[in-house]
Amino acid sequence: MIKILIADHHPIVRYGIKQVLNATQEFEVVADVSTTTELFETLNKVTPDVVMLEMDIPEINGIATLRKIKQDFPNTKVLMFSGQSEDVYALSTIRAGAFGYLSKTSDLDYLMSALKKVAEGNMFITNELAQRLAFDEGTQKPRRFFRKLSTREIEVLKLLASGKRNKEVAEGLNLNEKTVSTYKARLMRKLNVDNLVDLLQQAKALELY
């Protein structure tokens, strides 16, 4: 059973989602909170598989809250959701480490699909967002997301994504191991992640290799 924590400042939203999810055999809402203070107090007591985090949750904004979750509870997966369309916040939340972004206008079936996908450790993005991330409008050329990656950085990323260790990457590209470590650190900075697992997930989801 997938354990969910709902963080939203609207009581009726929390109640509605909780009723829907708890009525299934696949989900259990282990807690629901209305502020970031309550959220972090609760995360110290329970370990959900997915946090549904409202973008406009009170006290700290959603992006800052997401970054703090990533820092303090690195194994916790976060699905952001908001009344705003994904055009407004989706890129920022994925950049900050969210596993997906969902509009509050989405159907309930779509919500449950998103929660399942995120619980499995996969990114959840709509087809429309994936297209915007992967291609420049009108050019149909792959985008270099966030900041442009160099050819060498993409080569390093491809080898890391294939499961190669730093030493093997260095041998494959005729570099020394320290240089590969430098490239890896640069890639993490450009893709705004702090570990290799997140780096490869971001790169795969955003079709950067």
Phi, psi and omega in degrees: 000135183273124182268127186241139169245125180259125178240102184206139185274002176261113181304320183291328177292313179300315182297314182298312180296319181298316180297317182294313184289319181290343178280352180264170176268356187256339186235150171222122176277109185275342178191156170220138186226161184244350180221166179290328176300312178297323182300309184287328173298319182289321179295339175283348183248326182236159181235089180284157173285325180219136170259122171272107187251120177289137181298323186258029181297140185294160174088295176240141181293162187302319181295314179296321177297317178301314180297322179292322176299315180300324182283313187271332182226068190299339181271358181274128180268140184238129170251114179280144173215149189202157173285344178280150178292161182294341177301330186279312191238345191303313182298318181296319182289320178294320177300324182278355174115007177291151177274352178178171181222132183227134176281145178291351177274358183291154175292157180297324178298323179294320177300313182293324176297318179297315180297319178297315183296315180293319179300329179281356179090016180256155177284143174242112174221148181289162178301321181297316180293319179301320180294320180293325180289324188274336186226144169285136180302129175084339183260333184056031174254142180304137178276151169262102190289144181068283175229152184295131176270141178284166178301318180294321178297320178294321178298315178297316181298318179299317181290321176297319181293334179277001176099006181287144174275168182306317182297319180290323176297315180301316180294320182293330183252006180058047177241168171270161188296326180296321179296321178298318178299322178294316178298318181298316179298321179294319178297317179298321180293316182291327180264004172058049175231167183235011175207164187293322180300312179295324179301312183289325177295315179298313183298318181292313183297325184263009175055049181268356176216000000 
